[in-house]
Amino acid sequence: MTDRVLVFDTTLRDGEQSPGVRLSLDEKLEIGKQLTSLGVDIIEAGFPISSPGDFASVNLLAKELRNVTICGLTRAREKDIEVAAEALAPAERRRIHTGLGVSDNHLMFKFKMSREEALATGVKAVKFARQFTDDVEYFMEDSGRADLDYVYKVVEEVIRAGATTINVPDTTGYTYPNEYFHLIKGIIENVPNSDQAVFSCHCHNDLGMATANTLAGVMGGARQVEVTVNGIGERAGNTALEEVVMALHIRQDKFGVDTRIDTTQLLPTSRMVSRLSGMVVQRNKAVVGANAYAHSSGIHQDGVLKERSTYEIIDPLLVGAEKSEIILTARSGRHGLKHRLAEIGFAFSEDRFEEIYSDFLKLADTKKEVDEDDLRLLVG
């Protein structure tokens, strides 16, 4: 089992499916360049047959980006695959991502196919895609709610047909980490030719489990993670790139794997995607939120100022933030206030400081945050 996890970014495909998000060609190229600089391994640039705009974006990124695999999504239809192959033709490295559902729910209500018909369709699609590229990924939509024996059979047959990556999506965010761990582990252990493919996690966040499920999948043997910057995507979103990357990085003792992501670019990348997509990052968002390295509690401030690791497991510099922030509120203590006063050039005797601290508490009870201008007024 390799100690390297591939990062498959679908911000420009699944992420752009967020209601209200529409990226121009120039914006997609800007994000694509940043993702390449960040160090992602595969960029899913769009769904070429879905619209002229998607075709153009996949084709543009295929022309402009190097040192990264460009991927186009298709349904298990020959026309879809032909159009994707055309869009991807200029790419230095290209991947066709095809497939269809495997749950009885999807087969019955969405495709109106039997299991056997769906399997035959998938195998045919993989064989057709292999005419255009050696890098074919097969997605088994709604794997989280599918019959395991059928999943094993599909995996075996599409690998035999030429699929090199198998995407095991929890499309509806239905599974829990222990279930998803055993789903991935079970596939690898029960499919005879599983050693001939890379297994990929694609988890949605409907129950808030996307990151946990993805990490459980890595523990189960998956070596590709499908993610979006800031976790944007349909409904409650996708697995957040920054969360998975930093979890693998910080908990090397647990996972024993890493990625080739330049973590110092995580915050700049997050801010770029937020700005261009219009999707505001919540302040308490893990890794890249505005509050991720901010402390307002006096107990926390005292600990962090004495030794950062008392309350921070991630050094802000590691993700591209400048430093931890001490935010002054009614819950801040003397240590935090002294620190902020020193930052703007003030030091006082203990008696004078106690007077300032008393005035600070009165002011802090009337405001959400005491800022630098307030501090200058307090000290006269």
C-alpha positions, 0 to 999 in steps of 0.5 A, a space after each residue: 500500500 502506497 504512503 501517497 494519497 492523490 488529491 483529486 480536486 472537483 471544485 470546478 465541476 462538483 463545486 460549481 454545481 453549488 446553487 448560485 455559483 457561476 464561474 467564467 472561463 477566466 475565473 476557472 483558469 485562474 482557479 486551475 492555475 492556483 490548484 496546480 500551484 497548490 499541488 493537486 494531482 488531478 483537476 476535474 475541470 467540468 462535464 464537457 457534454 453538459 454545455 458549451 461553457 463546460 466543454 470550453 473550460 475543460 478544453 482551456 485547462 487542458 491547453 493551458 495547464 501542465 504538471 497536472 492531470 485534467 479530467 472530464 466527467 461523462 455519463 456511461 454513454 459513447 457520445 459523452 465520452 467522445 465529447 470529453 475526449 475531444 475537450 481533453 485532447 490538448 492535455 499533457 495528462 488526461 483522464 475520463 471519468 465515467 460511470 453510473 449508479 450502483 444502488 437499487 434506488 438509483 437503478 430503479 428510479 433514475 436509470 430504470 435498469 436491472 443490475 445486469 443491464 447497468 453492469 453491461 453499460 458500465 463495462 462498455 463505457 470503460 472499454 470505449 473510454 480506453 480508446 482515448 486514454 489509458 487513465 479511466 476512472 469509473 464512478 459507482 454513484 450511491 455506493 453508500 446505499 448499494 448491495 455489497 455483493 453487487 458493488 464487488 461484482 461491478 468493481 471486478 468487471 470494470 477493472 477487467 475492462 480497463 478502469 484504473 481508478 475506482 470512485 466509491 461515492 457516498 453520493 447522498 452523505 448517508 454513510 458513517 465513518 465506520 461503514 465507509 471504512 468497511 466499504 472501502 476495505 471490503 472492496 479491496 479484500 473481496 475483489 480479486 483484481 483490486 490491486 490493479 486499481 486505485 480506490 477513491 473517496 467521494 463523500 458528500 456532507 449531508 450529515 456533516 460526515 464528509 471529511 470523517 468518511 473520507 479519512 475513514 476511506 483512507 484508513 480502509 485503503 483508498 489512495 485518492 480523495 475527491 475534494 473541493 476547496 472550502 467544501 463547496 458543492 451541491 446541497 451541503 457540499 463536498 469534502 473540504 480539501 483543506 480539512 483532509 490535507 491537514 488531517 493527514 498532515 497533522 496526524 501522520 502518526 494515525 494515517 502514515 500517508 501524506 499528499 504533495 499539497 503545499 499547505 502554505 497555499 491553503 489559505 490563499 487558495 481558499 480566499 481566491 475560491 471564496 472571492 470568485 465563487 461568492 461562497 462566503 467561508 464561515 468564520 469558524 470553518 476548520 483550517 481556513 476560517 477567520 476564527 481558526 487561529 483567533 482566541 478571545 477566551 482569557 484562559 485560551 489567550 493565556 495558554 497560547 501566549 505562553 505556548 502556542 501548542 496548548 490550544 493550537 494544533 496547527 501552526 498558522 504559518 503552515 496554512 499561509 496565515 500570518 499568525 495567531 490572533 488575540 481578539 479582545 472581548 469581555 471574556 479576555 483576561 489580563 494576559 491578552 490585554 497586556 499582549 495587545 497593548 504591547 503590540 501597539 507599543 504600550 507598557 504600564 506599571 501594574 497599578 496603571 494597568 489595573 486601572 486600564 483593565 477595569 475600564 477595558 472590562 466596562 467597555 468590553 461589556 458594551 461591544 462585540 470586540 475591542 479593537 486597536 482604536 478602542 485601546 488607544 482611547 482607553 490609555 488616553 
